[in-house]
Amino acid sequence: MKDKLYTYKNPKNNRNSSMLTSKDENHPKQNQSLRKSSDRKIGGQKKRKGKILEMTTHPNEIIELVPD
């Protein structure tokens, strides 16, 4: 009985035992973000056209990469 009361009064966590921080009870779960949501929409600025490097049929320079 006293053992159970001791564990409730002094719970183990990563600071007072060899328990991992991910197993700590007060540790936030991985799918819970600590960031607060804002009113802004996601994405880039409006009317901003993105750039993409196109492949060419006749490149200026060919670099062959060989693994060691």
N, C-alpha and C positions, 0 to 999 in steps of 0.2 A: 504494500500500500504506500509506504513512504517513497519507494522507488518511482512509482507512478507520479506522485505529487512533485517529486524533484524534477522529473522530466518536463512537467507542465510549467513549473516555475522557472526553470533554466533550460530552455530548448537549445538543442545543438544547432549551430550554423557554421558557416565556413570560417568564422573567426576563432571559435573555441573548440574546433575539432578538425579532423582531416577530411571533412565532407567537401565535395566539390561545390563550386559556386553555383553551378547550374542546378544543383539539388537543394539549394537553400530555399526556404519557404517564401521569403519576401522578395525573391528574385523574379523580375518580370518574365513572362513566357515569351518564347521567341517570336510568336506571331503578334504580340502586342507591341506596338510602336510607342515610344515615349514622346514622339513629336505630336504637337497639337495641330489639328487641321486648320487651314486658313480658308478665306473666302475666294482666293485666287484660283483660276482655272489652271489645269496642268498644260504643259507644252511650251513652245517658243512664242516669240512675238508674232502678232498678226501681220500679214502681208510681207513676211520675210521669206524670200525664196531660198531654199537650201541648195548646197552645192554637192555634186557627186562626181567623183573622178571616173570618167568614162574609159573603157578599154579601147585601145587603138589597134588597128590591123598591122601597122608598121611602127613599132616602138623605136625611139631614138637609141635606147641602150638596153641590153639584156644582161641581167645579173643572175648567174647560176649559183644557187645555194646548195651546198653539199653538207650533210650532217657529219660530225666528227666521229 
